[in-house]
């Protein structure tokens, strides 16, 4: 259940209000990028993903059937920890399984098993044998793969693209005008791999671009068609 205004243990000074924004932000809970729905303190410029603002105390995950993940405000112990979904460092809120030691970013823990807009379906896999459309490597992190098996994207690669293009977010210096022209596109990379007619190559790249839109929106914590369209329109400018 979502509430319009909530208190939060991580920001006791003021209540956080629910809002929707079509520009990226940095979540002050998990320290990861976000877009779309969020809870915000307008006084302190404090932002949280909805997953971080309203976390479940404990969760399970289909990929780890023997695990029980508990929500924690900070990584346990002194050693550096990484997310088992995207393989990126964990610097804030997380879900942790005490029995096996696995960790998940809140947004990674909530990644939909299926992304479906009515025209394309993408399925989340823990490991796939197919190579990623961005890095060309197999295995690695969790991946989204299309039902037709033509498009495969590592969650880790999508996050790397965001970090590369939205570097300002992670240091609090980003602004909408800069970011709008710096969101990455994989169209040119994909075109280099196609040896078909121009028409078929163009269609294939368009479909791969659509796949990228949905994966990006899911990784950012708000896998909705509207957000995917916003991300896609920005990607097409690069």
C-alpha positions in Angstrom: 0.0 0.0 0.0 1.3 3.4 -0.9 0.7 6.5 1.2 0.8 10.1 0.1 2.9 11.3 3.1 4.9 9.1 5.4 7.5 9.3 8.3 10.7 7.4 7.7 13.3 6.2 10.2 16.2 7.3 7.9 14.9 10.9 7.9 13.1 11.7 11.1 13.3 15.5 10.7 10.4 15.7 8.2 7.8 13.6 6.5 8.3 12.4 3.0 5.8 13.0 0.3 5.0 10.8 -2.6 5.6 12.2 -6.1 6.3 11.2 -9.6 9.2 12.7 -11.6 10.4 12.0 -15.2 14.0 12.9 -14.4 16.5 10.6 -12.7 17.3 11.1 -9.0 19.7 9.5 -6.5 18.0 7.5 -3.7 19.4 8.5 -0.3 18.5 5.1 1.1 20.2 2.5 -1.2 22.4 5.1 -3.0 21.3 3.9 -6.4 19.7 5.9 -9.3 16.0 6.1 -9.7 13.3 7.5 -11.9 9.5 7.9 -11.7 7.8 7.2 -8.3 9.6 8.4 -5.2 9.2 9.7 -1.7 10.8 13.1 -1.2 11.5 15.7 1.5 11.2 19.0 -0.3 13.0 20.8 2.6 16.1 18.7 2.6 16.1 17.3 -0.9 16.0 13.8 0.5 14.8 11.1 -1.9 13.8 7.4 -1.6 12.7 4.8 -4.1 9.2 3.5 -3.1 10.9 0.1 -2.5 13.2 1.9 0.0 10.6 4.1 1.6 8.1 1.2 2.1 10.3 -1.9 2.4 9.0 -5.3 3.5 10.7 -6.4 6.7 11.6 -9.7 5.0 11.2 -11.2 1.5 11.9 -14.4 -0.4 13.1 -14.6 -4.0 12.4 -17.3 -6.7 16.1 -17.5 -7.5 17.1 -18.3 -3.9 14.4 -20.7 -2.7 16.2 -21.6 0.5 16.9 -18.0 1.5 15.0 -15.5 3.7 16.2 -11.9 3.1 15.8 -9.3 5.8 15.7 -5.6 5.2 18.7 -3.7 6.7 19.5 0.0 6.7 23.2 -0.7 6.2 25.5 -3.6 5.1 26.4 -6.0 8.0 30.0 -6.2 9.1 33.0 -4.2 8.0 33.8 -6.0 4.7 32.6 -4.5 1.4 29.5 -6.2 0.0 28.0 -6.5 -3.4 24.6 -7.2 -4.8 24.1 -10.8 -6.1 21.7 -9.5 -8.8 23.7 -6.7 -10.4 27.2 -7.4 -8.9 27.5 -3.7 -7.9 28.6 -2.5 -4.5 26.1 -2.1 -1.7 26.4 1.3 0.1 23.1 1.7 1.8 19.7 -0.1 2.3 19.7 -3.8 1.3 18.1 -7.1 1.7 20.4 -9.6 3.4 20.2 -13.4 3.9 22.0 -14.2 7.1 22.2 -17.9 6.4 23.9 -17.8 3.0 25.3 -14.2 3.0 23.6 -13.2 -0.2 22.7 -9.5 -0.6 20.3 -7.6 -2.9 19.7 -3.9 -3.6 16.0 -3.2 -2.8 15.3 -2.4 -6.4 17.1 -5.5 -7.6 15.2 -7.6 -5.1 12.0 -6.3 -6.6 12.9 -6.6 -10.3 9.8 -8.1 -12.1 10.2 -11.6 -13.3 8.4 -10.6 -16.5 8.3 -7.2 -18.3 5.4 -7.1 -20.7 3.9 -4.2 -22.6 1.6 -6.2 -24.7 4.0 -6.4 -27.7 7.3 -7.6 -26.1 8.0 -9.9 -23.2 11.2 -10.0 -21.3 12.0 -12.6 -18.7 14.4 -12.3 -15.8 17.1 -15.0 -15.5 19.7 -15.7 -12.9 22.1 -16.9 -15.6 21.8 -17.2 -19.3 24.1 -18.8 -21.9 23.4 -16.2 -24.5 25.7 -13.2 -24.9 24.6 -9.7 -23.7 23.7 -7.3 -26.4 25.9 -4.6 -24.8 29.0 -6.3 -23.5 29.0 -9.4 -25.7 29.8 -11.7 -22.7 27.9 -14.6 -21.4 26.9 -15.3 -17.8 27.7 -12.5 -15.3 24.8 -10.9 -13.5 21.1 -11.5 -13.8 19.7 -10.8 -17.3 16.5 -9.9 -19.0 16.0 -12.0 -22.1 13.2 -11.7 -24.7 10.7 -14.4 -25.3 12.1 -14.8 -28.9 15.6 -15.1 -27.3 17.1 -12.5 -29.7 17.6 -9.8 -27.0 19.6 -10.3 -23.8 20.7 -7.6 -21.4 22.7 -8.0 -18.2 21.3 -6.0 -15.3 24.9 -5.1 -14.5 25.5 -3.7 -18.0 22.4 -1.5 -17.8 23.6 -0.1 -14.4 27.0 0.5 -15.9 25.4 2.5 -18.7 23.5 4.6 -16.2 26.6 5.3 -14.1 28.6 6.2 -17.2 25.9 8.6 -18.5 24.5 9.9 -15.2 27.7 10.2 -13.3 26.5 13.5 -11.8 23.7 11.8 -10.0 26.1 10.0 -7.7 27.8 13.2 -6.7 24.6 15.3 -6.4 25.5 17.6 -9.3 23.2 16.4 -12.0 20.6 18.5 -13.7 17.8 17.7 -16.1 19.2 19.5 -19.2 22.6 17.8 -19.0 21.2 14.3 -18.4 18.6 14.5 -21.2 21.3 14.4 -23.8 23.6 11.9 -22.1 21.4 8.8 -21.7 23.1 6.0 -23.7 21.9 4.2 -26.7 22.9 0.7 -28.0 21.6 1.3 -31.5 25.0 1.9 -33.1 26.5 -1.0 -31.3 23.7 -3.3 -32.4 23.9 -2.1 -36.0 27.5 -3.1 -36.2 26.6 -6.7 -35.4 23.9 -7.0 -38.1 24.6 -8.2 -41.6 21.1 -8.1 -42.8 19.3 -5.7 -45.1 19.0 -2.1 -43.8 15.3 -2.5 -43.2 15.7 -5.7 -41.1 18.6 -4.3 -39.2 16.7 -1.1 -38.4 13.7 -3.1 -37.2 15.9 -5.4 -35.1 17.6 -2.4 -33.5 14.3 -0.7 -32.8 13.1 -3.9 -31.0 16.4 -4.1 -29.0 16.0 -0.4 -28.1 12.5 -1.2 -26.8 13.9 -4.0 -24.8 16.5 -1.7 -23.3 13.8 0.9 -22.4 11.9 -1.6 -20.3 15.0 -3.0 -18.6 16.3 0.5 -17.8 13.0 1.5 -16.3 12.9 -1.7 -14.2 16.4 -1.3 -12.9 15.5 2.3 -11.9 12.7 1.0 -9.7 9.6 2.0 -11.7 8.9 -0.5 -14.5 5.9 1.2 -16.1 5.1 1.7 -19.7 5.1 5.5 -19.2 8.6 5.5 -17.7 9.9 3.2 -20.4 8.6 5.6 -23.0 10.3 8.6 -21.3 13.6 6.7 -21.1 13.2 5.6 -24.7 12.6 9.1 -26.0 15.7 10.3 -24.2 17.8 7.4 -25.4 16.8 8.1 -29.0 18.4 11.6 -28.8 21.9 10.2 -28.0 
